[in-house]
Amino acid sequence: MSLLFSPLQLRSLELPNRIQVSPMCQYSAVDGSMNDWHLMHYGSLALAGAGLIVMEATHVTAQGRITHGCSGLYSDDNAAALARVLAFCRKHSAVPIGIQIGHAGRKASSERPWEGRGALKADAAPWPVAGASALPFAEGWPVPEALDREGLRAIRDAFVHSTERAAALGIDLVELHSAHGYLLSTFLSPLSNRRTDEYGGSRENRMRYPLETFAAMRAAWPADRPMGVRIHGSDWIDGGWGVEDAVAYAGALKALGCDYVTVSSGGVDGAAQIPVGPGYQTGLAATVRRETGIITCAVGMITGAAQAEAILADGQADQVALARGMLFNKHWPWAAAAALGASIPLPPQYARAAAQTWRGTIPTGAA
Ligand SMILES: Cc1cc2nc3c(=O)[nH]c(=O)nc-3n(C[C@H](O)[C@H](O)[C@H](O)COP(=O)(O)O)c2cc1C
């Protein structure tokens, strides 16, 4: 019996297996609204056989978008466009669909990856950015406005409004983005938070704004639907945020009604030496899970079925998320199921590709 293909219960939502399609920005929205690219992208992923799709980082204000192409959930147009994508996926698939909600903070107003990834140049319609402190992400990046009390309240309210919109759209799960150097992780990390008020200084103070934001969203999100957080597992810099901080943060989130955390890392300081390699963040997830008992998702260079199964069997995580692996092979879960001797329901149109029809020559690919 494969653990990877066993169900996972999150409040009233049962995930049919433990493979999550990790949130992946598509940088292809217009004024925050999804379009035909997203129909194709999520439509194909909806047939992948994953247990959960978490849609890309979707931003709570236009200013909070990473790039001009990032999706948002701050207008009626955004909500209508998202509703169209959801309806399309649900017409053809029963896969649970969640959404990641975030604010880019001082890394907003940047170029799409294929445009260079830097701060937007003066001729590319940049916009003013806001952050925990008036410290730029790196040289050449804009100095953010340090959010005052009013600014903090406005952004927290925007997180709540996007959550309410997601609830009204019938989305199954909401995930708060507090990693990768975007707004909430810059409150957490002492490298980016130099505030002298109750939101800076001690770890407890640095966690305050992300926790307040989570609590406000949780109160706005239906009690029977799950809510998770992508947490910051490490800055990978001495004197920065570390895994013991991530444990404290995950424990505090759990006490506020967080159903799972996905443990990611890096992104606050570009100088970090991140030990990227197979499962490079899984150890962080294992520590968080062991110390807090919260349902934990591991992410980062998880590419093989046996690798994913071992992460679960060793108790390092309860779920795995794949990003690039799902783009590389949109039917990775099919291949993983075949490799692990599990069966996975295929859409009837594709049933002739089922594992049992291959007589031992299954094209499992990377799995
Ligand atoms: C194209 C692309 C877009 C991404 N966008 C997001 C995002 O919106 N939110 C997020 O938390 N992580 C995002 N990530 C990070 C992934 O979710 C994942 O954590 C990372 O790629 C490591 O997993 P992998 O080795 O399976 O790709 C993105 C990654 C890729 C490749």
The ligand as an SDF file (V2000), in Angstrom:
LIG
                    3D

 31 33  0  0  0  0  0  0  0  0999 V2000
    7.5760   28.7020  -12.6180 C   0  0  0  0  0  0  0  0  0  0  0  0
    7.5930   28.6930  -11.1200 C   0  0  0  0  0  0  0  0  0  0  0  0
    6.7610   29.5450  -10.4340 C   0  0  0  0  0  0  0  0  0  0  0  0
    6.7300   29.5270   -9.0320 C   0  0  0  0  0  0  0  0  0  0  0  0
    5.8070   30.2980   -8.3710 N   0  0  0  0  0  0  0  0  0  0  0  0
    5.6140   30.1210   -7.0380 C   0  0  0  0  0  0  0  0  0  0  0  0
    4.5160   30.7070   -6.3750 C   0  0  0  0  0  0  0  0  0  0  0  0
    3.6460   31.3260   -6.9800 O   0  0  0  0  0  0  0  0  0  0  0  0
    4.4330   30.5190   -5.0470 N   0  0  0  0  0  0  0  0  0  0  0  0
    5.3380   29.7890   -4.3380 C   0  0  0  0  0  0  0  0  0  0  0  0
    5.2240   29.6680   -3.1240 O   0  0  0  0  0  0  0  0  0  0  0  0
    6.3570   29.1750   -4.9630 N   0  0  0  0  0  0  0  0  0  0  0  0
    6.4940   29.3120   -6.2880 C   0  0  0  0  0  0  0  0  0  0  0  0
    7.4900   28.6290   -6.9390 N   0  0  0  0  0  0  0  0  0  0  0  0
    8.3360   27.7130   -6.1530 C   0  0  0  0  0  0  0  0  0  0  0  0
    7.7780   26.2920   -6.2270 C   0  0  0  0  0  0  0  0  0  0  0  0
    6.4630   26.2040   -5.7160 O   0  0  0  0  0  0  0  0  0  0  0  0
    8.6930   25.2990   -5.4940 C   0  0  0  0  0  0  0  0  0  0  0  0
    8.7210   25.6150   -4.1230 O   0  0  0  0  0  0  0  0  0  0  0  0
   10.1090   25.3020   -6.0410 C   0  0  0  0  0  0  0  0  0  0  0  0
   10.1280   25.3740   -7.4620 O   0  0  0  0  0  0  0  0  0  0  0  0
   10.8750   24.0400   -5.6190 C   0  0  0  0  0  0  0  0  0  0  0  0
   10.1550   22.8920   -6.0180 O   0  0  0  0  0  0  0  0  0  0  0  0
   10.5680   22.0280   -7.3460 P   0  0  0  0  0  0  0  0  0  0  0  0
   11.9890   21.5900   -7.1530 O   0  0  0  0  0  0  0  0  0  0  0  0
    9.5890   20.8870   -7.3360 O   0  0  0  0  0  0  0  0  0  0  0  0
   10.4250   22.9250   -8.5360 O   0  0  0  0  0  0  0  0  0  0  0  0
    7.5730   28.6620   -8.3160 C   0  0  0  0  0  0  0  0  0  0  0  0
    8.4480   27.8320   -9.0370 C   0  0  0  0  0  0  0  0  0  0  0  0
    8.4430   27.8180  -10.4070 C   0  0  0  0  0  0  0  0  0  0  0  0
    9.3500   26.8590  -11.1310 C   0  0  0  0  0  0  0  0  0  0  0  0
  1  2  1  0
  2  3  1  0
  2 30  2  0
  3  4  2  0
  4  5  1  0
  4 28  1  0
  5  6  2  0
  6  7  1  0
  6 13  1  0
  7  8  2  0
  7  9  1  0
  9 10  1  0
 10 11  2  0
 10 12  1  0
 12 13  2  0
 13 14  1  0
 14 15  1  0
 14 28  1  0
 15 16  1  0
 16 17  1  0
 16 18  1  0
 18 19  1  0
 18 20  1  0
 20 21  1  0
 20 22  1  0
 22 23  1  0
 23 24  1  0
 24 25  2  0
 24 26  1  0
 24 27  1  0
 28 29  2  0
 29 30  1  0
 30 31  1  0
M  END
$$$$
